[in-house]
Amino acid sequence: MIMSAVKSNKLKSYHIPWGAWYGDESLKIDFPVSWEVDKMQIVDAPGLQQDKIIDLLNKPYGKGRLKDLVKNKKKIVIAVEDITRPVHLELVLLQIVNDLLKVGIEKEQITFLICNGAHAPMLNSDIRKKIGLEILKNFIIHNHNPYDNLSDTGIILGKTPVRVNRYFHEADFRIIVGSIIPHSFAGFSSGAKLVLPGLADIATLERSHKYVMMGFRGGVNDVETNKFRSEIEDVVSKIGIDFFIGVVPNSKREPAGVFAGDLIKAHREGVSFARKIFRTYVENQSDVAVLNAYPKDSELLQADSALTPLKTIPTEIVGEKGVYIICTKCSNGFGYHSLFGPGMRLTRKPIKKGFLKGRDLIIFSPNVNQAEFKMLYWEGYYFADTWESVLSYLKEKYPAQCKISIYPNAPLQLLEGI
């Protein structure tokens, strides 16, 4: 009996990626050795070398080459996603800049613009991580502000006049660059989403997001019938995009695919590739699903992206009395969002998540507190700031045997199988 008790207390360690942009380390999580634990990996793809990136940029979809299109232009804007999105863009952006300079564009004619949407502005330390020191040192870089420095487009969305960033609107050549990953509203991120909501005014952001929240728009892994996606593409096509570059990241946040050219055609090619490398096969239900928020684990306001894979499969991946665990480092703590943050326009009282169908939910993060957790999550869910607390909860619920599935890159994972 004594030997049996000792054996049952032994733990086996597993590692998950941790702290995108802020350390990119490995977190050790432990489970009893008697429990069955499986890691559910994406198909994945290797990172691209510089010569391959150059080759892909020179084979655009539905457009001429960038260096041919940009000749004789005077004001170039390169609009880039912010650091809440995962992919390293330095190699891609350096090649874009090289192409522009080779055809006679001067540095002073190029402005970089961060597509913050309703997110916090980026400081130099984060800009350097996202787009690299060379660009930071040599070019003007502006954060978008949804409340000011805006221009009227003359476009009406429903009854809302659409306004966008003035620097973007006044440019005579517009390039947008961002990562293509699953998105609960737009099917996949990037493409037209870089402009709306990325560069739009707060009223337009509110209008577009409200319709999704009401259930009239949106859906993850759907760009074919997604009304949110078609609506923003219609608006942004009218505003005008001269060149789009979509980057599909791998599990290490390296560029694994680059798709350039027409706003719609290149984006759809990127989506097709993303669907292949983010595929995750699920054979059986488990008792517990560990949903790691990496590579979108920088703040609590982004933590729900770890639940995205649950919306990509019609079957429940844990049993009727199962548990979902969101793991997120929250390097920037609670975070900021000028639509969904506390006291903002679309703030709602936290409620039970219907799509979890009564399953328990644990949020594990060492860098936020109980009060912050309560501002975002229903009071019936559980918060833990140590893994020991999570394990104690699970041992109490499953005193004998337990089957665990670990999803190390949950925001990227597109599930299929059961």
C-alpha positions in Angstrom: 0.0 0.0 0.0 2.8 2.4 0.8 4.6 1.6 -2.4 1.4 2.2 -4.4 0.8 5.6 -2.7 4.4 6.7 -3.5 4.0 5.6 -7.1 0.7 7.5 -7.5 2.4 10.8 -6.5 5.1 10.6 -9.2 4.8 13.1 -11.9 5.9 13.2 -15.5 6.8 16.6 -17.2 5.6 17.9 -20.5 6.7 21.2 -22.2 4.7 23.8 -24.0 5.9 27.0 -25.8 5.5 30.1 -23.6 5.8 33.8 -23.9 5.5 34.8 -27.6 7.6 37.9 -28.2 8.6 38.0 -24.5 11.1 35.2 -23.9 9.8 32.5 -26.2 10.7 29.9 -23.7 9.3 26.6 -22.6 6.9 26.0 -19.7 7.0 22.7 -17.8 3.7 21.3 -16.8 3.3 18.0 -14.8 0.8 15.2 -14.6 0.7 11.9 -12.6 2.7 9.2 -14.4 -0.4 7.0 -14.4 -2.5 9.5 -16.4 -2.6 9.1 -20.2 -1.2 12.3 -21.9 -1.1 13.1 -25.6 0.3 16.1 -27.4 -1.8 17.2 -30.3 0.6 18.9 -32.8 -0.2 20.8 -36.0 1.2 19.4 -39.3 3.6 22.4 -39.3 6.1 23.5 -41.9 9.8 24.7 -41.9 10.6 28.4 -41.8 11.5 30.0 -45.1 15.0 31.1 -46.0 15.6 34.6 -47.4 16.0 33.5 -51.0 12.7 31.6 -50.9 10.9 34.7 -49.5 12.4 36.8 -52.4 11.2 34.2 -54.9 7.6 34.1 -53.5 7.4 37.9 -53.4 8.3 38.0 -57.1 5.4 35.6 -57.9 2.4 37.6 -57.0 -1.2 36.4 -57.4 -3.4 38.5 -59.6 -1.0 41.5 -59.7 2.3 42.6 -61.3 5.5 42.5 -59.3 5.7 45.2 -56.5 8.8 46.8 -58.0 7.0 47.3 -61.3 3.8 48.6 -59.8 5.4 51.2 -57.5 7.4 53.1 -60.1 6.6 56.9 -60.2 4.7 56.8 -56.9 5.4 59.6 -54.4 3.9 58.6 -51.0 4.2 54.9 -50.1 2.6 53.5 -46.9 3.4 50.0 -45.6 0.8 49.0 -43.1 1.8 46.2 -40.8 -0.1 44.2 -38.1 0.8 44.7 -34.5 2.5 42.5 -31.9 -0.6 40.8 -30.8 -0.2 38.7 -34.0 2.5 36.0 -34.1 4.8 36.1 -37.1 8.2 37.7 -37.3 8.0 40.1 -40.3 11.5 41.5 -40.5 12.8 39.3 -43.4 9.7 40.0 -45.5 9.7 43.8 -44.8 13.4 44.2 -45.5 12.8 42.6 -48.9 9.9 44.9 -49.6 12.0 48.0 -48.7 14.9 46.7 -50.9 12.5 46.4 -53.9 11.2 50.0 -53.3 14.7 51.5 -53.0 16.0 49.6 -56.1 13.4 51.4 -58.3 14.3 54.8 -57.1 11.9 55.3 -54.2 13.6 57.4 -51.4 13.4 56.5 -47.8 11.6 59.7 -47.0 8.8 58.6 -49.3 8.1 55.5 -47.2 6.0 55.5 -44.1 5.3 52.5 -41.9 2.0 52.3 -40.2 1.0 49.9 -37.3 -2.5 48.4 -37.8 -3.4 48.7 -34.1 -7.2 48.7 -34.6 -8.5 48.9 -31.0 -5.3 47.5 -29.5 -2.7 49.4 -27.5 0.0 51.4 -29.5 3.4 49.8 -29.9 6.5 51.3 -28.3 9.9 51.1 -29.8 10.9 47.9 -27.9 7.9 46.0 -29.5 8.3 47.6 -32.9 11.9 46.3 -32.9 10.8 42.8 -32.1 8.1 42.8 -34.7 9.7 44.5 -37.7 13.4 44.7 -36.9 16.0 47.3 -35.9 17.0 48.3 -39.4 13.5 49.5 -40.3 13.1 51.1 -36.8 16.3 53.1 -37.3 15.6 54.2 -40.9 11.9 54.9 -41.4 9.1 56.9 -40.0 6.7 54.6 -38.1 3.3 55.6 -36.8 0.8 53.8 -34.6 -2.8 54.0 -35.8 -5.2 55.8 -33.5 -8.9 54.9 -33.9 -10.0 58.3 -32.4 -7.9 60.8 -34.3 -5.8 61.5 -37.4 -8.6 60.1 -39.6 -9.9 60.7 -43.1 -13.4 60.3 -44.6 -13.5 57.6 -47.3 -17.0 58.5 -48.5 -18.1 54.9 -47.9 -21.0 54.1 -45.6 -21.1 50.8 -43.7 -24.8 50.3 -42.8 -25.4 53.9 -41.5 -21.8 54.4 -40.3 -19.5 56.6 -42.3 -16.2 54.8 -42.7 -13.1 56.7 -41.7 -9.5 55.4 -41.9 -6.0 56.5 -40.9 -5.1 59.7 -42.7 -1.6 58.6 -43.6 -3.0 55.5 -45.2 -5.8 57.3 -47.0 -3.5 60.0 -48.4 -0.8 57.6 -49.7 -0.7 57.0 -53.5 0.5 53.4 -53.0 -0.7 51.2 -50.2 0.9 48.0 -49.1 -0.5 45.9 -46.3 1.3 43.0 -44.5 0.1 40.6 -41.9 0.0 37.0 -40.7 -2.8 34.6 -41.8 -4.0 32.5 -38.8 -7.4 31.3 -37.7 -9.7 34.1 -36.4 -13.1 33.7 -34.7 -14.7 36.6 -36.5 -13.0 36.8 -39.9 -12.4 33.1 -40.5 -8.7 33.9 -40.9 -6.8 37.1 -39.9 -5.0 39.5 -42.3 -6.1 40.6 -45.8 -8.8 43.3 -45.6 -8.9 42.9 -41.8 -5.6 44.8 -41.6 -7.6 47.9 -42.8 -10.9 47.2 -41.2 -10.6 47.1 -38.2 -6.8 47.6 -38.3 -6.8 51.2 -39.6 -10.4 52.3 -39.1 -12.1 54.7 -36.7 -13.7 53.6 -33.5 -17.3 53.9 -34.7 -16.6 51.7 -37.7 -14.9 49.2 -35.4 -17.9 49.1 -33.1 -20.3 48.7 -35.9 -18.5 45.8 -37.5 -17.8 43.9 -34.3 -21.3 44.4 -32.8 -22.9 42.5 -35.7 -20.5 39.6 -35.1 -21.4 39.6 -31.4 -25.1 39.6 -32.2 -24.5 36.4 -34.3 -25.1 38.0 -37.7 -21.5 37.7 -39.0 -18.4 35.7 -38.7 -17.1 32.2 -38.1 -13.6 30.7 -37.7 -12.0 28.8 -40.6 -14.6 30.2 -43.0 -13.7 32.7 -45.7 -16.1 31.3 -48.3 -19.4 32.2 -46.7 -18.3 34.5 -43.9 -20.4 37.7 -44.0 -18.0 39.6 -41.7 -15.1 38.8 -44.1 -17.1 39.6 -47.3 -18.3 42.9 -45.7 -14.9 44.2 -44.8 -13.4 43.0 -48.2 -16.1 45.0 -50.0 -15.3 48.1 -48.0 -11.5 47.8 -48.3 -11.6 47.0 -52.0 -13.4 50.3 -52.5 -10.8 52.2 -50.4 -8.1 50.6 -52.5 -5.2 48.3 -51.8 -2.2 48.3 -54.2 -0.4 45.3 -52.8 -1.1 42.7 -50.1 1.4 40.3 -48.5 0.1 37.5 -46.3 2.5 35.5 -44.1 1.6 32.1 -42.7 3.6 31.3 -39.6 4.8 27.9 -38.4 4.7 26.8 -34.7 7.9 28.8 -34.0 6.4 32.0 -35.5 8.7 31.9 -38.5 7.4 32.7 -42.0 6.4 29.3 -43.5 4.5 30.7 -46.4 4.4 34.1 -48.2 1.5 35.1 -50.5 1.7 38.4 -52.3 -0.4 40.3 -54.8 -4.2 40.9 -55.0 -6.0 41.5 -51.7 -8.4 38.6 -52.2 -6.5 36.1 -54.4 -3.3 36.2 -52.4 -5.2 36.0 -49.1 -7.1 32.9 -50.3 -3.9 31.2 -51.4 -2.5 31.8 -47.9 -5.7 30.5 -46.3 -5.4 27.3 -48.3 -1.8 26.8 -47.2 -2.7 27.7 -43.6 -5.4 25.0 -43.5 -2.8 22.4 -44.5 -0.2 23.2 -41.9 -2.5 24.0 -39.0 -4.4 20.7 -39.4 -4.5 18.8 -36.1 -6.0 15.3 -36.0 -8.0 14.3 -32.9 -8.7 10.6 -32.6 -10.6 10.3 -29.3 -12.2 12.5 -26.7 -10.2 13.2 -23.5 -11.2 14.2 -20.0 -9.1 17.3 -20.1 -7.9 19.5 -22.9 -4.9 21.9 -22.2 -5.3 24.7 -24.6 -2.1 26.7 -24.7 -2.6 30.3 -25.9 0.9 30.5 -27.5 1.6 32.3 -30.0 -1.1 34.7 -28.8 -0.3 34.6 -25.0 0.8 38.2 -24.4 -2.3 39.4 -22.5 -5.4 38.1 -20.8 -7.7 40.0 -23.4 -6.3 37.7 -26.1 -6.5 34.5 -24.0 -9.8 33.3 -25.5 -8.0 32.7 -28.8 -7.0 29.5 -27.2 -10.6 28.4 -27.5 -10.6 28.9 -31.3 -10.0 25.2 -32.1 -13.2 24.2 -30.3 -15.1 26.1 -33.0 -13.4 24.2 -35.9 -14.9 20.8 -35.2 -18.5 19.7 -34.6 -17.7 17.2 -32.0 -16.7 17.9 -28.4 -13.0 17.1 -27.7 -13.6 16.4 -24.0 -16.3 14.3 -22.4 -19.5 15.6 -20.9 -17.9 16.2 -17.5 -14.6 17.3 -19.0 -12.3 20.3 -18.3 -10.8 22.9 -20.6 -7.6 24.6 -19.4 -6.4 27.8 -21.0 -2.7 28.4 -20.4 -1.4 31.9 -21.1 1.7 33.7 -19.9 0.1 37.2 -20.1 3.5 38.8 -20.4 1.7 42.2 -20.7 -0.8 41.3 -18.0 -4.4 42.1 -18.5 -3.8 44.0 -21.8 -5.8 46.7 -23.6 -8.7 46.9 -26.0 -10.6 50.0 -26.7 -13.8 48.1 -27.7 -13.8 45.1 -25.3 -11.7 46.3 -22.4 -13.4 47.3 -19.1 -15.7 50.2 -19.5 -15.3 50.3 -23.2 -18.1 50.4 -25.8 -18.6 46.7 -26.2 -17.9 45.6 -22.7 -20.3 43.0 -21.5 -20.8 41.3 -18.1 -18.9 38.0 -18.2 -21.3 35.0 -18.8 -21.0 31.3 -19.2 -19.7 30.3 -22.6 -22.5 28.4 -24.3 -20.3 26.6 -26.8 -18.4 24.9 -23.9 -21.8 23.1 -23.2 -21.3 23.0 -19.4 -17.7 21.9 -19.3 -15.4 23.4 -16.6 -13.0 26.1 -17.6 -9.7 26.9 -15.9 -7.6 29.9 -16.8 -4.0 29.4 -15.7 -1.7 32.5 -15.8 1.1 33.6 -13.5 1.0 37.2 -14.5 -2.6 38.3 -13.8 -4.7 38.2 -10.6 -8.1 37.1 -9.5 -9.7 40.5 -9.8 -8.5 40.9 -13.4 -9.8 37.4 -14.2 -13.2 38.2 -12.8 -13.5 41.2 -15.2 -13.4 38.9 -18.2 -14.6 35.4 -17.1 -17.8 34.1 -15.6 -17.7 33.6 -11.9 -18.3 29.9 -12.2 -14.9 29.4 -14.0 -11.7 28.8 -12.1 -8.5 30.9 -12.0 -5.1 29.6 -11.1 -1.8 31.5 -11.0 0.3 28.3 -10.3 0.4 25.0 -12.1 0.2 23.3 -8.7 -3.3 24.8 -8.2 -4.4 23.4 -11.6 -3.0 20.0 -10.7 -4.8 19.9 -7.3 -8.1 20.8 -9.1 -7.6 18.0 -11.5 -6.6 15.4 -8.9 -9.7 16.2 -6.9 -11.9 15.8 -10.0 -10.1 12.7 -11.3 -8.8 10.8 -8.2 -8.0 7.7 -10.2 -7.4 7.9 -13.9 -7.4 10.8 -16.4 -6.9 11.3 -20.1 -5.2 14.6 -21.1 -4.8 16.2 -24.5 -2.3 19.0 -24.8 -2.8 21.6 -27.7 0.5 23.5 -27.6 -0.4 26.1 -30.3 -4.2 26.3 -29.7 -4.8 29.6 -31.6 -3.4 28.0 -34.7 -5.0 24.6 -34.5 -7.7 23.5 -36.9 -9.2 20.2 -35.6 -10.5 17.3 -37.5 -11.2 13.6 -36.7 -13.6 12.7 -34.0 
